[in-house]
Amino acid sequence: MRERVCRVLAADDDPTMGLMFGVVLAAPAFALRFVPDGVAALAAYGSGGDFDIVVLDVEMPGLDGLSVAGTIRRCESDLPIVLLSGRADAGFFDAASTLGAHHLPKPVDWAALAGRLRAWLD
């Protein structure tokens, strides 16, 4: 029996992150939609992408990951949201907790990423 396809929306302003996400979250196990910023993330979310999980870089120009997560959270309380950040300050952790979001530290452990996302879906 095959695992179901995990539909992931990921946003990061670093194009190298997009390449890495594409390699690690590849078909057939994943259906990845990678976008370069927060504005594009909200557009993809709003277009009815029906994502299983959203992964957001915290520090992006324009709309940052916390702002995008807040907007998504107001629409959908159960959608898992993962915030990517090298930040480790109490203010960040409080904001992530308030949003009901998971934290994934940068640099990303690419070998563990797929398993972590699947675990957060269960």
DRENTORKOL-3810 file (N, C-alpha, C; in nm, 4 decimals):
REM DRENTORKOL-3810
@n.u->0.0844; n.v->-0.1180; n.w->0.0000; ca.u->0.0000; ca.v->0.0000; ca.w->0.0000; c.u->0.0893; c.v->0.1248; c.w->0.0000
@n.u->0.0628; n.v->0.2164; n.w->-0.0905; ca.u->0.1395; ca.v->0.3402; ca.w->-0.0994; c.u->0.0858; c.v->0.4447; c.w->-0.0038
@n.u->0.1786; n.v->0.5263; n.w->0.0475; ca.u->0.1363; ca.v->0.6401; ca.w->0.1278; c.u->0.0674; c.v->0.7394; c.w->0.0354
@n.u->-0.0259; n.v->0.8151; n.w->0.0927; ca.u->-0.0926; ca.v->0.9156; ca.w->0.0107; c.u->0.0040; c.v->1.0285; c.w->-0.0214
@n.u->-0.0225; n.v->1.0962; n.w->-0.1301; ca.u->0.0603; ca.v->1.2087; ca.w->-0.1730; c.u->0.0394; c.v->1.3242; c.w->-0.0747
@n.u->0.1482; n.v->1.3817; n.w->-0.0298; ca.u->0.1446; ca.v->1.4953; ca.w->0.0630; c.u->0.1605; c.v->1.6234; c.w->-0.0185
@n.u->0.0576; n.v->1.7083; n.w->-0.0169; ca.u->0.0586; ca.v->1.8337; ca.w->-0.0933; c.u->0.1177; c.v->1.9448; c.w->-0.0072
@n.u->0.2320; n.v->1.9961; n.w->-0.0500; ca.u->0.3096; ca.v->2.0933; ca.w->0.0287; c.u->0.3168; c.v->2.2269; c.w->-0.0443
@n.u->0.2853; n.v->2.3327; n.w->0.0279; ca.u->0.3121; ca.v->2.4684; ca.w->-0.0177; c.u->0.4329; c.v->2.5165; c.w->0.0614
@n.u->0.5393; n.v->2.5554; n.w->-0.0095; ca.u->0.6601; ca.v->2.6053; ca.w->0.0564; c.u->0.6961; c.v->2.7415; c.w->-0.0022
@n.u->0.7358; n.v->2.8334; n.w->0.0853; ca.u->0.7747; ca.v->2.9680; ca.w->0.0428; c.u->0.9078; c.v->3.0051; c.w->0.1052
@n.u->0.9995; n.v->3.0493; n.w->0.0207; ca.u->1.1296; ca.v->3.0972; ca.w->0.0667; c.u->1.1863; c.v->3.1861; c.w->-0.0426
@n.u->1.2471; n.v->3.2965; n.w->-0.0051; ca.u->1.3013; ca.v->3.3885; ca.w->-0.1041; c.u->1.4376; c.v->3.3451; c.w->-0.1584
@n.u->1.4931; n.v->3.2381; n.w->-0.1061; ca.u->1.6219; ca.v->3.1865; ca.w->-0.1534; c.u->1.5962; c.v->3.0780; c.w->-0.2587
@n.u->1.6340; n.v->3.1023; n.w->-0.3847; ca.u->1.6075; ca.v->3.0037; ca.w->-0.4896; c.u->1.6753; c.v->2.8691; c.w->-0.4657
@n.u->1.7873; n.v->2.8693; n.w->-0.3936; ca.u->1.8533; ca.v->2.7427; ca.w->-0.3611; c.u->1.7635; c.v->2.6571; c.w->-0.2729
@n.u->1.6891; n.v->2.7207; n.w->-0.1850; ca.u->1.5947; ca.v->2.6455; ca.w->-0.1010; c.u->1.4883; c.v->2.5797; c.w->-0.1894
@n.u->1.4460; n.v->2.6481; n.w->-0.2921; ca.u->1.3485; ca.v->2.5908; ca.w->-0.3840; c.u->1.4021; c.v->2.4657; c.w->-0.4511
@n.u->1.5279; n.v->2.4702; n.w->-0.4927; ca.u->1.5907; ca.v->2.3529; ca.w->-0.5533; c.u->1.5983; c.v->2.2371; c.w->-0.4542
@n.u->1.6373; n.v->2.2676; n.w->-0.3319; ca.u->1.6489; ca.v->2.1633; ca.w->-0.2297; c.u->1.5127; c.v->2.1034; c.w->-0.1954
@n.u->1.4124; n.v->2.1888; n.w->-0.1792; ca.u->1.2772; ca.v->2.1379; ca.w->-0.1538; c.u->1.2347; c.v->2.0447; c.w->-0.2672
@n.u->1.2632; n.v->2.0843; n.w->-0.3904; ca.u->1.2243; ca.v->2.0041; ca.w->-0.5059; c.u->1.2890; c.v->1.8670; c.w->-0.5079
@n.u->1.4127; n.v->1.8594; n.w->-0.4622; ca.u->1.4826; ca.v->1.7311; ca.w->-0.4576; c.u->1.4285; c.v->1.6441; c.w->-0.3446
@n.u->1.4122; n.v->1.7029; n.w->-0.2267; ca.u->1.3730; ca.v->1.6260; ca.w->-0.1079; c.u->1.2249; c.v->1.5898; c.w->-0.1081
@n.u->1.1419; n.v->1.6798; n.w->-0.1567; ca.u->0.9971; ca.v->1.6558; ca.w->-0.1550; c.u->0.9487; c.v->1.6268; c.w->-0.2974
@n.u->1.0011; n.v->1.5220; n.w->-0.3542; ca.u->0.9733; ca.v->1.4881; ca.w->-0.4941; c.u->0.8546; c.v->1.3929; c.w->-0.5060
@n.u->0.7979; n.v->1.3906; n.w->-0.6264; ca.u->0.6923; ca.v->1.2956; ca.w->-0.6593; c.u->0.7549; c.v->1.1556; c.w->-0.6589
@n.u->0.6805; n.v->1.0544; n.w->-0.6332; ca.u->0.5354; ca.v->1.0498; ca.w->-0.6195; c.u->0.4851; c.v->1.0709; c.w->-0.4770
@n.u->0.5757; n.v->1.0759; n.w->-0.3778; ca.u->0.5305; ca.v->1.0885; ca.w->-0.2387; c.u->0.4809; c.v->1.2287; c.w->-0.2050
@n.u->0.5340; n.v->1.3295; n.w->-0.2760; ca.u->0.4985; ca.v->1.4677; ca.w->-0.2471; c.u->0.4562; c.v->1.5400; c.w->-0.3747
@n.u->0.3678; n.v->1.6360; n.w->-0.3575; ca.u->0.3318; ca.v->1.7303; ca.w->-0.4631; c.u->0.3674; c.v->1.8676; c.w->-0.4078
@n.u->0.4780; n.v->1.9233; n.w->-0.4549; ca.u->0.5314; ca.v->2.0486; ca.w->-0.4018; c.u->0.4926; c.v->2.1659; c.w->-0.4896
@n.u->0.4483; n.v->2.2710; n.w->-0.4230; ca.u->0.4297; ca.v->2.4017; ca.w->-0.4891; c.u->0.5230; c.v->2.4973; c.w->-0.4164
@n.u->0.6328; n.v->2.5366; n.w->-0.4810; ca.u->0.7292; ca.v->2.6265; ca.w->-0.4210; c.u->0.7098; c.v->2.7658; c.w->-0.4782
@n.u->0.7039; n.v->2.8655; n.w->-0.3899; ca.u->0.6873; ca.v->3.0042; ca.w->-0.4314; c.u->0.7968; c.v->3.0893; c.w->-0.3664
@n.u->0.8316; n.v->3.2051; n.w->-0.4291; ca.u->0.9469; ca.v->3.2823; ca.w->-0.3837; c.u->0.9219; c.v->3.3858; c.w->-0.2743
@n.u->0.7972; n.v->3.4028; n.w->-0.2313; ca.u->0.7725; ca.v->3.5049; ca.w->-0.1287; c.u->0.6353; c.v->3.4863; c.w->-0.0640
@n.u->0.6101; n.v->3.5685; n.w->0.0368; ca.u->0.4852; ca.v->3.5589; ca.w->0.1116; c.u->0.3617; c.v->3.5956; c.w->0.0317
@n.u->0.3743; n.v->3.6933; n.w->-0.0563; ca.u->0.2608; ca.v->3.7340; ca.w->-0.1396; c.u->0.2195; c.v->3.6168; c.w->-0.2292
@n.u->0.3176; n.v->3.5530; n.w->-0.2911; ca.u->0.2882; ca.v->3.4378; ca.w->-0.3772; c.u->0.2336; c.v->3.3201; c.w->-0.2961
@n.u->0.2789; n.v->3.3065; n.w->-0.1721; ca.u->0.2277; ca.v->3.1986; ca.w->-0.0861; c.u->0.0794; c.v->3.2194; c.w->-0.0580
@n.u->0.0412; n.v->3.3420; n.w->-0.0261; ca.u->-0.1013; ca.v->3.3684; ca.w->-0.0010; c.u->-0.1838; c.v->3.3513; c.w->-0.1275
@n.u->-0.1285; n.v->3.3889; n.w->-0.2411; ca.u->-0.2003; ca.v->3.3704; ca.w->-0.3676; c.u->-0.2197; c.v->3.2215; c.w->-0.3964
@n.u->-0.1158; n.v->3.1416; n.w->-0.3747; ca.u->-0.1265; ca.v->2.9972; ca.w->-0.3985; c.u->-0.2264; c.v->2.9346; c.w->-0.3017
@n.u->-0.2209; n.v->2.9759; n.w->-0.1762; ca.u->-0.3150; ca.v->2.9243; ca.w->-0.0766; c.u->-0.4580; c.v->2.9643; c.w->-0.1138
@n.u->-0.4759; n.v->3.0887; n.w->-0.1537; ca.u->-0.6088; ca.v->3.1401; ca.w->-0.1859; c.u->-0.6666; c.v->3.0862; c.w->-0.3148
@n.u->-0.5820; n.v->3.0296; n.w->-0.4004; ca.u->-0.6312; ca.v->2.9778; ca.w->-0.5280; c.u->-0.6897; c.v->2.8377; c.w->-0.5154
@n.u->-0.7076; n.v->2.7923; n.w->-0.3929; ca.u->-0.7690; ca.v->2.6607; ca.w->-0.3722; c.u->-0.6729; c.v->2.5465; c.w->-0.3939
@n.u->-0.5468; n.v->2.5662; n.w->-0.3581; ca.u->-0.4465; ca.v->2.4620; ca.w->-0.3757; c.u->-0.4684; c.v->2.3386; c.w->-0.2918
@n.u->-0.5527; n.v->2.3480; n.w->-0.1917; ca.u->-0.5859; ca.v->2.2341; ca.w->-0.1069; c.u->-0.4599; c.v->2.1635; c.w->-0.0568
@n.u->-0.3783; n.v->2.2378; n.w->0.0170; ca.u->-0.2518; ca.v->2.1859; ca.w->0.0654; c.u->-0.2710; c.v->2.1098; c.w->0.1965
@n.u->-0.1823; n.v->2.0117; n.w->0.2192; ca.u->-0.1838; ca.v->1.9354; ca.w->0.3435; c.u->-0.0988; c.v->2.0016; c.w->0.4509
@n.u->0.0029; n.v->2.0758; n.w->0.4081; ca.u->0.0944; ca.v->2.1404; ca.w->0.5011; c.u->0.1585; c.v->2.2601; c.w->0.4308
@n.u->0.1913; n.v->2.3632; n.w->0.5089; ca.u->0.2530; ca.v->2.4849; ca.w->0.4554; c.u->0.3849; c.v->2.5070; c.w->0.5289
@n.u->0.4910; n.v->2.5317; n.w->0.4521; ca.u->0.6235; ca.v->2.5567; ca.w->0.5077; c.u->0.6651; c.v->2.6975; c.w->0.4650
@n.u->0.6933; n.v->2.7828; n.w->0.5633; ca.u->0.7202; ca.v->2.9242; ca.w->0.5356; c.u->0.8522; c.v->2.9697; c.w->0.5964
@n.u->0.9350; n.v->3.0322; n.w->0.5144; ca.u->1.0522; ca.v->3.1012; ca.w->0.5663; c.u->1.0011; c.v->3.2190; c.w->0.6486
@n.u->1.0599; n.v->3.2426; n.w->0.7622; ca.u->1.0122; ca.v->3.3510; ca.w->0.8481; c.u->1.0535; c.v->3.4868; c.w->0.7920
@n.u->1.1750; n.v->3.4976; n.w->0.7400; ca.u->1.2253; ca.v->3.6269; ca.w->0.6956; c.u->1.2276; c.v->3.6341; c.w->0.5434
@n.u->1.1214; n.v->3.6915; n.w->0.4880; ca.u->1.1110; ca.v->3.7142; ca.w->0.3438; c.u->1.0745; c.v->3.8608; c.w->0.3228
@n.u->1.1175; n.v->3.9184; n.w->0.2112; ca.u->1.0771; ca.v->4.0565; ca.w->0.1832; c.u->0.9270; c.v->4.0643; c.w->0.1559
@n.u->0.8710; n.v->4.1792; n.w->0.1814; ca.u->0.7255; ca.v->4.1941; ca.w->0.1626; c.u->0.6544; c.v->4.1336; c.w->0.2814
@n.u->0.5798; n.v->4.0284; n.w->0.2576; ca.u->0.5112; ca.v->3.9572; ca.w->0.3655; c.u->0.6021; c.v->3.8484; c.w->0.4220
@n.u->0.6328; n.v->3.8580; n.w->0.5501; ca.u->0.7169; ca.v->3.7552; ca.w->0.6105; c.u->0.6341; c.v->3.6323; c.w->0.6466
@n.u->0.7023; n.v->3.5260; n.w->0.6849; ca.u->0.6354; ca.v->3.4005; ca.w->0.7155; c.u->0.5357; c.v->3.4090; c.w->0.8298
@n.u->0.5656; n.v->3.4896; n.w->0.9308; ca.u->0.4722; ca.v->3.5039; ca.w->1.0431; c.u->0.3426; c.v->3.5711; c.w->0.9974
@n.u->0.3527; n.v->3.6706; n.w->0.9113; ca.u->0.2330; ca.v->3.7383; ca.w->0.8601; c.u->0.1491; c.v->3.6437; c.w->0.7744
@n.u->0.2165; n.v->3.5679; n.w->0.6883; ca.u->0.1454; ca.v->3.4720; ca.w->0.6033; c.u->0.0779; c.v->3.3658; c.w->0.6901
@n.u->0.1502; n.v->3.3151; n.w->0.7885; ca.u->0.0937; ca.v->3.2139; ca.w->0.8781; c.u->-0.0288; c.v->3.2684; c.w->0.9512
@n.u->-0.0223; n.v->3.3934; n.w->0.9952; ca.u->-0.1365; ca.v->3.4537; ca.w->1.0642; c.u->-0.2585; c.v->3.4632; c.w->0.9742
@n.u->-0.2378; n.v->3.5007; n.w->0.8502; ca.u->-0.3500; ca.v->3.5106; ca.w->0.7561; c.u->-0.4092; c.v->3.3730; c.w->0.7289
@n.u->-0.3239; n.v->3.2749; n.w->0.7056; ca.u->-0.3729; ca.v->3.1383; ca.w->0.6809; c.u->-0.4449; c.v->3.0855; c.w->0.8042
@n.u->-0.3894; n.v->3.1105; n.w->0.9207; ca.u->-0.4489; ca.v->3.0584; ca.w->1.0439; c.u->-0.5887; c.v->3.1154; c.w->1.0672
@n.u->-0.6126; n.v->3.2396; n.w->1.0278; ca.u->-0.7461; ca.v->3.2983; ca.w->1.0437; c.u->-0.8483; c.v->3.2285; c.w->0.9536
@n.u->-0.8012; n.v->3.1675; n.w->0.8446; ca.u->-0.8904; ca.v->3.0974; ca.w->0.7516; c.u->-0.9059; c.v->2.9502; c.w->0.7857
@n.u->-0.8012; n.v->2.8923; n.w->0.8385; ca.u->-0.7992; ca.v->2.7472; ca.w->0.8584; c.u->-0.7197; c.v->2.7146; c.w->0.9846
@n.u->-0.7888; n.v->2.6669; n.w->1.0857; ca.u->-0.7236; ca.v->2.6446; ca.w->1.2144; c.u->-0.6476; c.v->2.5126; c.w->1.2228
@n.u->-0.6793; n.v->2.4156; n.w->1.1378; ca.u->-0.6179; ca.v->2.2833; ca.w->1.1498; c.u->-0.5030; c.v->2.2564; c.w->1.0530
@n.u->-0.4800; n.v->2.3436; n.w->0.9576; ca.u->-0.3749; ca.v->2.3205; ca.w->0.8593; c.u->-0.2382; c.v->2.3310; c.w->0.9265
@n.u->-0.1555; n.v->2.2264; n.w->0.9175; ca.u->-0.0221; ca.v->2.2358; ca.w->0.9771; c.u->0.0622; c.v->2.3412; c.w->0.9052
@n.u->0.1234; n.v->2.4276; n.w->0.9853; ca.u->0.2120; ca.v->2.5317; ca.w->0.9340; c.u->0.3477; c.v->2.5126; c.w->1.0000
@n.u->0.4529; n.v->2.5174; n.w->0.9188; ca.u->0.5896; ca.v->2.5024; ca.w->0.9664; c.u->0.6643; c.v->2.6304; c.w->0.9342
@n.u->0.7282; n.v->2.6880; n.w->1.0338; ca.u->0.8060; ca.v->2.8109; ca.w->1.0162; c.u->0.9540; c.v->2.7768; c.w->1.0133
@n.u->1.0218; n.v->2.8157; n.w->0.9051; ca.u->1.1657; ca.v->2.7952; ca.w->0.8911; c.u->1.2385; c.v->2.9189; c.w->0.9391
@n.u->1.3301; n.v->2.9006; n.w->1.0331; ca.u->1.4028; ca.v->3.0169; ca.w->1.0826; c.u->1.5256; c.v->2.9760; c.w->1.1615
@n.u->1.6255; n.v->3.0599; n.w->1.1538; ca.u->1.7425; ca.v->3.0447; ca.w->1.2390; c.u->1.7232; c.v->3.1149; c.w->1.3725
@n.u->1.6112; n.v->3.1827; n.w->1.3874; ca.u->1.5843; ca.v->3.2542; ca.w->1.5125; c.u->1.5588; c.v->3.1560; c.w->1.6263
@n.u->1.6035; n.v->3.1941; n.w->1.7446; ca.u->1.5828; ca.v->3.1097; ca.w->1.8622; c.u->1.5480; c.v->3.1950; c.w->1.9840
@n.u->1.4869; n.v->3.3120; n.w->1.9579; ca.u->1.4520; ca.v->3.4018; ca.w->2.0679; c.u->1.3103; c.v->3.3731; c.w->2.1179
@n.u->1.2859; n.v->3.4122; n.w->2.2411; ca.u->1.1563; ca.v->3.3859; ca.w->2.3042; c.u->1.0415; c.v->3.4498; c.w->2.2266
@n.u->1.0627; n.v->3.5685; n.w->2.1726; ca.u->0.9572; ca.v->3.6361; ca.w->2.0966; c.u->0.9133; c.v->3.5548; c.w->1.9760
@n.u->1.0097; n.v->3.4965; n.w->1.9058; ca.u->0.9764; ca.v->3.4130; ca.w->1.7903; c.u->0.8994; c.v->3.2896; c.w->1.8347
@n.u->0.9482; n.v->3.2222; n.w->1.9380; ca.u->0.8802; ca.v->3.1003; ca.w->1.9839; c.u->0.7407; c.v->3.1296; c.w->2.0359
@n.u->0.7222; n.v->3.2439; n.w->2.0997; ca.u->0.5886; ca.v->3.2841; ca.w->2.1455; c.u->0.4958; c.v->3.3076; c.w->2.0258
@n.u->0.5469; n.v->3.3753; n.w->1.9238; ca.u->0.4662; ca.v->3.4015; ca.w->1.8044; c.u->0.4286; c.v->3.2713; c.w->1.7347
@n.u->0.5234; n.v->3.1796; n.w->1.7217; ca.u->0.4960; ca.v->3.0503; ca.w->1.6583; c.u->0.3915; c.v->2.9731; c.w->1.7383
@n.u->0.4041; n.v->2.9753; n.w->1.8699; ca.u->0.3088; ca.v->2.9054; ca.w->1.9548; c.u->0.1690; c.v->2.9651; c.w->1.9428
@n.u->0.1602; n.v->3.0963; n.w->1.9427; ca.u->0.0315; ca.v->3.1647; ca.w->1.9282; c.u->-0.0357; c.v->3.1264; c.w->1.7965
@n.u->0.0443; n.v->3.1073; n.w->1.6921; ca.u->-0.0090; ca.v->3.0702; ca.w->1.5613; c.u->-0.0364; c.v->2.9199; c.w->1.5498
@n.u->0.0044; n.v->2.8443; n.w->1.6503; ca.u->-0.0114; ca.v->2.6993; ca.w->1.6426; c.u->0.0774; c.v->2.6408; c.w->1.5341
@n.u->0.1956; n.v->2.7003; n.w->1.5167; ca.u->0.2870; ca.v->2.6581; ca.w->1.4099; c.u->0.4037; c.v->2.5790; c.w->1.4671
@n.u->0.4555; n.v->2.4902; n.w->1.3850; ca.u->0.5765; ca.v->2.4156; ca.w->1.4186; c.u->0.6973; c.v->2.4993; c.w->1.3769
@n.u->0.8117; n.v->2.4668; n.w->1.4349; ca.u->0.9355; ca.v->2.5364; ca.w->1.4000; c.u->1.0345; c.v->2.4364; c.w->1.3429
@n.u->1.0983; n.v->2.4738; n.w->1.2353; ca.u->1.2061; ca.v->2.3950; ca.w->1.1772; c.u->1.3269; c.v->2.4869; c.w->1.1675
@n.u->1.4352; n.v->2.4537; n.w->1.2377; ca.u->1.5504; ca.v->2.5448; ca.w->1.2383; c.u->1.6262; c.v->2.5437; c.w->1.1067
@n.u->1.6838; n.v->2.6586; n.w->1.0755; ca.u->1.7780; ca.v->2.6695; ca.w->0.9649; c.u->1.9176; c.v->2.6633; c.w->1.0245
@n.u->2.0125; n.v->2.5972; n.w->0.9638; ca.u->2.0002; ca.v->2.5286; ca.w->0.8361; c.u->1.9113; c.v->2.4048; c.w->0.8486
@n.u->1.8405; n.v->2.3765; n.w->0.7417; ca.u->1.7450; ca.v->2.2658; ca.w->0.7384; c.u->1.8192; c.v->2.1322; c.w->0.7341
@n.u->1.7718; n.v->2.0382; n.w->0.8123; ca.u->1.8210; ca.v->1.8999; ca.w->0.8064; c.u->1.7447; c.v->1.8327; c.w->0.6929
@n.u->1.8000; n.v->1.8384; n.w->0.5732; ca.u->1.7293; ca.v->1.7903; ca.w->0.4547; c.u->1.7007; c.v->1.6414; c.w->0.4613
@n.u->1.7890; n.v->1.5644; n.w->0.5243; ca.u->1.7688; ca.v->1.4196; ca.w->0.5327; c.u->1.6461; c.v->1.3848; c.w->0.6172
@n.u->1.6115; n.v->1.4712; n.w->0.7105; ca.u->1.4998; ca.v->1.4436; ca.w->0.8001; c.u->1.3705; c.v->1.5157; c.w->0.7612
@n.u->1.3770; n.v->1.6050; n.w->0.6629; ca.u->1.2626; ca.v->1.6915; ca.w->0.6330; c.u->1.1353; c.v->1.6155; c.w->0.5980
@n.u->1.1400; n.v->1.5240; n.w->0.5053; ca.u->1.0192; ca.v->1.4530; ca.w->0.4619; c.u->0.9536; c.v->1.3810; c.w->0.5787
@n.u->1.0325; n.v->1.3143; n.w->0.6610; ca.u->0.9786; ca.v->1.2442; ca.w->0.7771; c.u->0.9158; c.v->1.3381; c.w->0.8783
@n.u->0.9770; n.v->1.4525; n.w->0.8994; ca.u->0.9216; ca.v->1.5506; ca.w->0.9935; c.u->0.7871; c.v->1.6027; c.w->0.9449
@n.u->0.7792; n.v->1.6347; n.w->0.8151; ca.u->0.6523; ca.v->1.6850; ca.w->0.7614; c.u->0.5435; c.v->1.5790; c.w->0.7736
@n.u->0.5743; n.v->1.4554; n.w->0.7395; ca.u->0.4749; ca.v->1.3476; ca.w->0.7512; c.u->0.4315; c.v->1.3295; c.w->0.8969
@n.u->0.5260; n.v->1.3392; n.w->0.9905; ca.u->0.4914; ca.v->1.3250; ca.w->1.1322; c.u->0.3963; c.v->1.4339; c.w->1.1775
@n.u->0.4156; n.v->1.5563; n.w->1.1293; ca.u->0.3281; ca.v->1.6657; ca.w->1.1681; c.u->0.1899; c.v->1.6527; c.w->1.1067
@n.u->0.1777; n.v->1.5732; n.w->1.0020; ca.u->0.0468; ca.v->1.5511; ca.w->0.9402; c.u->-0.0361; c.v->1.4473; c.w->1.0170
@n.u->0.0311; n.v->1.3616; n.w->1.0908; ca.u->-0.0410; ca.v->1.2558; ca.w->1.1638; c.u->-0.0956; c.v->1.3027; c.w->1.2959
END
